[in-house]
């Protein structure tokens, strides 16, 4: 996980005192393609504008660093769609796909899993 976080273009953390209540990051090429990744807010803090503030901060990074136009994509749980739609994201004409790649000495095959909300041991709800 540390290498994954270190490979991010930008990251934000929401704090309530000394407690982390949310986080998000951007990945991509840093020029034309950006992806909102791992936007998460503690369930007890959802619906209070934390996710919106994190997303706004990440989109501010895109606005400061991207050329006149850039692609910003994301995968979202159905429950999180209103957050992204209020920020101007649309479903568009693309269908998202996901899969896990495993290293093999003979071949590489995606093992696909459906998108779902995952509750981690830390209590975060990934969006």
Buried (B, 14 or more C-beta within 10 A) or exposed (E): EEEEEEEBBBBBEBEEEEEEBBBBBBBBEBEEEBBBBBBBBBEEBBEEEBBBBBBEBBBEBBEEBBEEEBEBBBBBEEEBEEBBEEBEBEEEEEEEEEEEEEEEEEEEEEEEEEEEEEEEEEEBBBB
